[in-house]
Amino acid sequence: MALGLTLTWLTLLILIPISGLAWRSSELGWAKFLAIAFDPRTASALRISFGAAFAAACINAAFGVVLAWVLVRYRFPGKRVIDAMVDLPFALPTAVAGIALATLYAPNGWIGQFLTPLGIKIAFTPLGIVIALVFVGLPFVVRTVQPVMEEIDKEVEEAAATLGATRLQTIFRVLLPGLAPPVLTGFALAFARGVGEYGSVIFIAGNLPFRSEIAPLLIVIKLEEYNYAAATAIAAVMLVLSFVMLLIINLIQSWSRRRYYGA
């Protein structure tokens, strides 16, 4: 019964929508589909979306591990507040997050006003997109890595120190190899969220074609123009690219799990 219910929900929520997307795209024919997929504006939007999502996921993979380590290994005043704030992007509407980030990093914003004299512009640039995606993706890494870190006994670090390992050697040779699978899982989740993110990005991106226009926004623009064929084609390209990249990440994750856990 559980298997049947799972397959039913999987079919209704995932397989049917994907099949509908593939069917609608097939109506275009290969010539029109490829023309839309390789249109310069489409290619630019896809490059910005996937490039910013990948960069943000890499940043989150690094700083998310550090933040999870601090929350697990250290006790300090305000720890519970910081721990709760990690989940804030989950609860905060994405539009509110986008407006808040744009307010902070605009040239006259609280942070942007100090960066502008230095020649650093964040809002309305691809860098602003990365900042927004870092904000929405950080909880995925922290909450994926944190439970695994809590299971690592401090005696493992003490044993490494007793054997003469430095702090860096303990981190890179003892701790991080075992954390590779959850880190990759958090990376994949943050990347997937970043690729499809819309609300928190459009307010800080500037939405300039060939400069800061993301693929989800281009899909919305095509829908508003009643160009459903183009919107479907762009969505199909995003689906294929996302599937390929997530497949590669999952293969790397499976390899690291077999190597370090023997499973």
C-alpha positions, -999 to +999 in steps of 0.1 A: +000+000+000+028+024+009+045+017-024+013+022-044+007+055-026+042+067-032+041+058-069+007+076-072+020+108-057+052+106-077+031+103-109+007+131-101+033+156-088+064+149-109+059+125-138+027+140-153+040+176-152+073+166-167+056+145-194+033+175-202+064+197-206+081+172-228+049+167-249+044+205-254+080+209-263+078+181-289+051+200-307+076+227-317+097+204-338+135+202-335+142+232-357+121+256-337+131+241-304+168+244-311+163+280-324+147+290-291+172+270-270+202+286-287+188+321-290+215+345-276+191+359-250+180+325-239+217+313-237+226+343-217+198+338-192+206+302-188+243+309-183+235+335-156+210+313-138+232+282-137+265+301-132+251+321-103+235+290-087+267+271-090+288+299-075+263+304-046+262+266-040+300+265-037+300+294-013+273+278+008+292+245+008+322+262+023+306+286+048+277+263+056+302+237+069+319+263+090+286+276+104+274+240+111+307+233+129+304+264+151+268+255+160+278+219+169+311+223+186+309+257+204+287+272+231+283+310+232+256+336+241+230+339+213+237+305+199+200+295+198+192+328+181+218+322+153+206+286+150+170+298+145+181+325+120+196+298+098+160+286+090+148+322+083+151+318+045+127+288+047+100+309+064+106+343+048+086+350+016+111+352-013+098+385-024+104+400+010+139+386+010+146+401-024+133+435-013+153+434+019+185+425+000+180+452-026+175+477+002+207+467+019+229+464-012+215+492-034+240+521-040+223+541-013+215+512+009+228+505+044+257+483+031+258+495-005+266+531+004+299+519+019+308+497-011+299+522-038+329+545-031+351+515-034+338+507-069+319+477-057+284+474-070+263+445-059+226+454-065+214+451-101+244+430-111+251+393-114+269+396-080+236+406-065+221+374-079+248+353-062+242+371-029+204+364-031+210+327-039+235+324-010+209+337+013+182+312+002+205+282-002+226+284+031+201+265+052+202+235+029+239+229+036+238+237+073+208+215+081+222+186+060+257+187+075+248+196+111+232+162+121+262+143+107+286+165+126+268+159+158+275+122+154+312+127+151+328+120+185+353+145+198+376+116+207+383+112+169+399+147+169+417+140+202+431+108+187+443+126+156+460+152+178+476+125+199+491+109+168+507+143+159+481+157+134+479+194+132+445+212+134+444+216+096+454+179+090+426+168+114+401+189+095+411+179+059+422+143+065+399+131+093+368+152+094+360+165+059+363+131+041+335+117+062+314+148+057+318+147+019+284+129+012+262+153+033+282+183+020+274+172-016+238+166-007+235+201+007+254+215-024+229+197-047+199+211-027+213+246-027+221+244-064+186+231-073+170+259-052+192+285-068+185+275-104+147+278-100+148+308-076+127+338-088+112+360-061+143+369-041+163+375-073+143+398-095+143+426-070+181+427-067+191+415-102+182+445-123+168+421-149+188+435-178+189+412-209+224+397-215+236+411-182+214+401-152+183+384-166+177+350-152+160+321-170+129+319-148+122+356-154+126+350-192+101+322-190+076+346-172+083+372-198+075+348-226+043+337-208+032+373-205+038+377-242+016+346-248+046+329-264+039+296-247+061+277-271+092+297-262+084+295-225+080+257-227+112+253-247+133+273-222+117+253-193+126+221-210+162+232-215+164+241-178+150+207-169+175+188-190+205+209-177+194+206-141+189+168-144+224+163-159+241+184-133+222+168-104+230+134-119+267+142-119+265+154-083+247+122-072+273+100-090+301+119-071+281+115-039+277+078-044+314+074-051+323+093-020+299+073+001+313+040-011+348+052-005+344+065+030+314+045+043+318+013+023+281+014+013 
